[in-house]
Amino acid sequence: MDLGPHAAFIVGAYAVAVLIVASMIAWVWIDHRRQAKILADLEARGVTRRSGRSDEGKRSDESKP
């Protein structure tokens, strides 16, 4: 495989792209773990999610057909 006179640029561009994608994957993975820990800490303290609430937050006209 001959990349011609621009081989260094092509290989360098691919190397930078791989480095950026790997960094973004690591960043998302680390952030996911951090957010999961924060959520677990909040749930351990008794803080609930809004989606877990009962019908008390709904308007009265929403339940009418």
N, C-alpha and C positions, 0 to 999 in steps of 0.2 A: 504494500500500500504506500504509494508515493503522494505526499501532501504538497509537494512542490516547495517553492521558496517561502511560503507562508506557514510552514509546519509549526514553527514555534508559536505563532499567533493562534493557530487553530487549537493546538494542544493546551495552550494557556487559557484560552477562552472556555474550553470544556472543563478544565481544572477549576477555574473560578466559578463556573456554573454549578459544578458538583459541590463545591465548598459552600456556596450560598444555599443551595437546596438542603444540604445536610444540616447547616446551621438553623434553618427555619424549622426543620423537623425536630431538632433537639429543643429549640425554643418552645414549640408548641407542646412537646412532651413534658418538659419541665413545668410549663405554665399549667398544664392539665393536672399534674400532681399537686402543685401548689393550690389550685382552686379546689380540688377534691379535699385536701386537708382543711382548708378554710371552711368548706361546707360541712365537713364532719365535725369540726369544732363548734360551729353554730348549732348544728342539730343536737350535739351533746349538751349544749347549754339550754336547749328547749326552744330555740328559735325555729319556727316552721316556715315553709314556703308559702307564698301567696296562693299558688295553685292548690294547696292542700286545705284551704279554708272552706267553710260551709257556705250556705246560700246567704249569709248575713250581709255580704258586700254587694249583692245584686239589687238592681232597681226593681220596684214592684211591678212595673209595666212590662218587664222583660219576660216574666213567667206566664203572661197571658198569651193564648194562641192567636 
